[in-house]
Amino acid sequence: MVEPATTTGKVTRPRAGTQARREEIVRAASRTFAAKGYRTGSLVDVAEQVGITHAGVLHHFGSKEQLLVAVLQQRDDDGVRDLEGQHIPGGRELFRHLVRTVRANEGRPGIIQGYTVLVGESVTQGHPARDWVTRRFAVLREEIADAVQAMGPHVTRDAAVRAAAAVIGVMDGLQVQWLLDADAVDLPEATTFAIEAILAATLAGADAPRPVGDVV
């Protein structure tokens, strides 16, 4: 799971006291999902940590899915908090940042599990997280495509966006394999290999080897 710079539009800010309580709930949910996983970790577990009821959590977030979205958004925000401009970097450094994020993700399997479940379920019509996931991927594709073109100004926008979609797909797919069998997948190494292969082919353009050839 990688963090885009922002995936939200203009929102109405809650009152200071409400905002503080929401942040407290999100932090508690993050701890709960990290320790127990998204499916096993319950809203009761979260509520007990902040001294409110299960209904109190729902009052602030509406559903467990929406609480997970808030946890994931907070994780994204935390991931760029110490970066210049609180924004993921551009060019080559963006891809190094992606690999560093993957290394950090190894220490939070419960959160990655929750993200994977949320993304999978979001493809269904009417899912409460569908818009958030769609925006998140759209922002990531643009930011990664920008980084590709910063490394290779000769790369067309279509090719850069295609490479960006491939990078995101590979990263999320590797996370699924890792969640199912962590011993079988070295997540940082496999991710680095895939990103470098995609970048090498994209930057080489027409000169890139094509082992598969044309597919009819």
Secondary structure, 3 states (H helix, E strand, C coil): CCCCCCCCCCCCCCCHHHHHHHHHHHHHHHHHHHHHCCCCCCHHHHHHHHCCCHHHHHHHHCCHHHHHHHHHHHHHHHHHCCCHHHCCCCHHHHHHHHHHHHHHHCCCHHHHHHHHHHHHHCCCCCCCCHHHHHHHHHHHHHHHHHHHHHHCCCCCHHHHHHHHHHHHHHHHHHHHHHHHCCCCCCHHHHHHHHHHHHHHHHHHHHHCCCCCCCCC
